[in-house]
Amino acid sequence: MYKLSKALAYSGADSLAQALKRAIESLEPGTLPLAQATTQGGHVDDSQVSATILSVAETERSIEARAGVFFHEIVGGCSCGDPPVSENAYCEIRVSIDKTTGEAEFLVCPD
């Protein structure tokens, strides 16, 4: 689990969405389960992730959000020695943050 406690300090949908965007974009590479969203080989370059918050809802115990995530997928070259190519990729993830602990869970949304 990863902590997104700073996002909990914001109130109101707009400021919370902005805090979530910044938090997602500043996560360490490998944190988000983006390999589950690849279509051309499964190699992810998430060193420059960009996020768009699509929806945010609060419950008594958690913050639930849906985010669009832009990243790069590394596509291997053919067997004749072509170098790998970086392709733009996109997926949507569900973010669930426990209000008590700040722990966040990320799940790739099915197409």
Helices and strands as residue ranges (DSSP letters): E 2-3, G 5-9, H 13-25, G 34-37, E 43-58, E 62-75, E 85-98, E 103-108
